[in-house]
Amino acid sequence: MFEKFIHLKLFAVGNVVDVGYRSHCCQVAKKLGVTGYANNLEDARVEVVAECEPPVATEFLRQIRYEGHVTSLDIVEVELVKERKYKTFTGGGVYLGVF
């Protein structure tokens, strides 16, 4: 059976907190049909989890490189999944380790 969604987990590093980065991720995700979330972490990074069709993943990553703010996108997880876990993309708050 063909697995049609890609699940990405990454950390955005740089000047990404309190500059509208999570909102930017939400706008890009909505435009591209990506689901997941972007959360501020206590260490000033932003955790981004995204699910989309494989051809969309590269464009999503390209567009969330927030000009002048993101110094690196550290991708820590990539897998193919049969179903999306998330129905929308949210720009939550500070990650507290509890969902």
Secondary structure as UniProt FT lines:
FT   STRAND          5..14
FT   HELIX           21..32
FT   STRAND          35..40
FT   TURN            42..43
FT   STRAND          46..52
FT   HELIX           54..63
FT   TURN            67..69
FT   STRAND          70..81
FT   STRAND          89..90
//
